[in-house]
Amino acid sequence: MSLCHTVQIDLLDKTKYQASSPDEMCFIDFLHNLGIVFEGDKKISSNSKNKSRVINFQSKQNYYEILQILEFDSTRKRMSIIVKNNETNKYVLYCKGADSAILSKCIAGDVKTCETHIKDFGSKGWRTLALAYRELTSEEYEICEKNLLDAFNDIENRNEKIAEVYDEIESNLVLVGATAIEDKLQEDVAETLKSLRQSGIKIWVLTGDKTETAINISTSCQHFPQSAEKIFLTSMNDIDEIKNRMNSYLEKIKRTKIKNFALIVDGQTLGFIFHNDLDEFFAAICSDCDAVLGCRLSPAQKAQIVKLIKKSKTKPITAAIGDGANDVSMIQEAHIGFGLFGKEGNNAAKSSDFSFAKFKFLKRMLLFHGYLYYTRSAVLVQYFFYKNLAFVICQVYFAFWNAFSGTTLYNSIVLTFYNITLTGAPILFYGIFEHTKTEKEIDKNPKIYKTIKKNKSLSALQFLKWNLLGVWHSVIAYFFSFILIKDDISYHLDGKVSFMI
């Protein structure tokens, strides 16, 4: 744990660390409390080719030369480091990652016991990792180094060649054990999800956590409705079995429309679904479920799911929220992206349309500000059509009385200030300050949000109503004024007659 990471020492404060992964930060802090202190990477001498990782244990500094760092990626789901112990001159590869990516590569160690412990940790909602190592001879390392260099120099098939070399190096591992980190939820997460569900918003959780961990977290934060029946598409690698299971689930959902369903799917099964053109079938099942939970998903798979729903038959408006770099592709794919400033860095916040500090603010953002913004915008847009119709059509009526000569109906002062004083300012204040519902009302009854569902306030019928209202008001304004002045009746003290409105 003290060697296989990408943590850096803070340049301003040597006692602090900087890490892109909160898990790695946890490991380093844990080891620090045990007296195993990571003191950074530095060159031992000016002749050193590589930096050495310095570990202080029992007041003794141990140096491990960093030969290669095999960075983490969402396909391998693991990272490795190859180091050389400067005292023993031994070459060792240390590897950590998801249990599904590590245990299958191990040829030694108590794998069954480790799997049991990982499942137990996952059922408690803890985030788990498996740790392993492999000792290399100098000849084996030289071959690895040569293969890596060749792969990096291959311009055409670089990514494929690097993946092949990584897979070859990260094999024949010896299992060390597993780690578990409690992933605490922020405050009011359950209440926020409950309110969003009541407002008619369907909530999907897409995560890279293992199935047991994801289910435990979803249950604790009330993502799954209490009455929901869980249906599973997990740990499947036979396409016929997947089709049969999906068919049976779809029939079951259609038969029992009253009951709630929650779908759990993992990355392995989802890969088969997308590669065998079953995505529309999958979308049909998901649309009939009240909640969907995706486990062991890669960032690309998260974005694929968002894209699938965006282009489905109902074409809903999608919003994605995340707090880490692995959520960026999903956030950018959705219609609206929300980013959280969290312990996993600011990548999600920087890539989003809106960003905030805590998940609970999503409730106020969508249900209150979203509702007000929509209602104000809907009235504002339609009002401009209405007032232009009411203003301009009067000139059309007047054309019948002036032989279509182009004579203006309005005084030049009225033409100049009409849009500013008579119609611009009032609707501007309305668009900024109007509260059709108070925050307390929406907070107490989130179902109010359903009243603006499917763009109801900007439907064709509503637009027609506003236009007809504009025509009707133009009739009243013109012909009421016309009736008053048609007999040349004077309403002025000096007896003059008004020929212009």
Steps between C-alpha positions, in 0.01 A plus 500: 500500500789736570655439157217437251338842467530839328490720812728804504647698788367856535787734407393765754436265791705179503259339752208521255421294195326557167311215336261463207337201670345522849571128547874554456487796739331273754773238463782750548333659806432154646863394453619831641307428819668157517843661477561416133557847355515576129755778453465556126693419186850635451830421335758350736792642304567706191597182315167332569294435189170460682342644809475288812197470726600575859324311780586581862440209738627483857719806440669332206470622143444230238555582132318331213601603149195561280553315173149503346155624599214326320226759536144408594244485221133412498550197273762321712353634827839479668834680530851370560848619580832326440768592755852389584601466862830686528618277787413154363498592128176305458248596232138492616172588329229618741144506372166618639153525350149362488464143628365390161820628336750367756378164630482343154868589447619335824672160501575496873332616819172417673270628226178339633537650847579839346188480283290425809644799684445729200134392474457561872656848469284575196179403682584767758530766230881526516720564196740211446830445323718191457879512539758272339867490401742319272876461536696547178849399404724755333457311170119507531504872571725569200251315277213700653685826447576414137137400431372820659740712295395326178133548586545872572689546172229331295307798360223308322400246769648660809199457734441136402869410536528674839190316624651168389831569675326617818289183502808284458694676777206498743468121502617216726438716804517404867196615693574715807148579617219753474426845636167660590418868538173631638348738246284729710202670342454876524218632713143505366578273203205271576262795542621656174450180301156450653390851401636463147315172457175657626542781248484249214875484427635150435830439679771268374819432697803412284807403700825310474447329838442126526141375501467433874640842591280683249181321614575573865559871429190527279288343772640721776444821301146390401580490131289186477131549591410290804242298306727442199584150382865465397575342162860411408706501181837423659795261449369379165716422198268290280299706253214246479465498876494881502227510234286246685541684829411835342193350329374349825553829687318704235202265504493506879505882508221523241284253693537677837486871423396591854818364660829694511818351356868586551751377242860413595745455211880465499765605250572146381138432398458850361798444271324199343176698468665784307717275283203289391263786410267442795521860616144594397366188670695597810366858484143367485550305823670792673223746405244278679709478819477754782873485572810374319835415659812448286795330672860451393454744213784666314479874415430410136210274601351777714503733201355224278202459732432875505523513120266201471230668710544834320426334167222269623144527367377730778805731458511618863715784632798345678709640783819342636670578831843383612798594713797327338702484180331169410166686482615762246395308187155436648457866602599625155270253323186603692284799404586664833812424703536556874841478667587472867814637663612188686799311629553345157604834350330773299495333157126433516422854614714652225332290230143568614238762417426564870717419799447509874650366822243248627258256345206631705513831308375309193151498651482880524671539163249284310173517690505867603726692262424266211126539550518880529736536205272295277176675598657846464659415164180345366296812580776734379535334158127477432436850632726651233299331225180615666595867539643526148182357353282732707711802395557429130160365395341834594704652218356236264146598599583869444619421146141436393411858596800675341481317165817307583698821462752407767388775735607412853242446768725582791669814615881492464541531880285193549701307241825593675404419857246221456745211528697666779246647739168337420604141434876451557541607862196319649584160348868546588411539866263204468775284350740582782285521812181299440439215747201295389580262788704558814795284593312365803208390283725314257705348783182377669345370177763403237218374273450864394798445268288255298284790378779610263576149378540443124518874430133554584523879536654537153276255316338580165165549674642752746676686219171517304319635807749784541477591130119497502510718811723747314257513205201543734665785690593671173134489397390651830770770501444611139124481461419638846712806417349515151144507636590785736635729225311392187234777533763771552390552857733733688630394837724808539422828677608703196259308272769341285437156352755213523565322175784292636491252776 
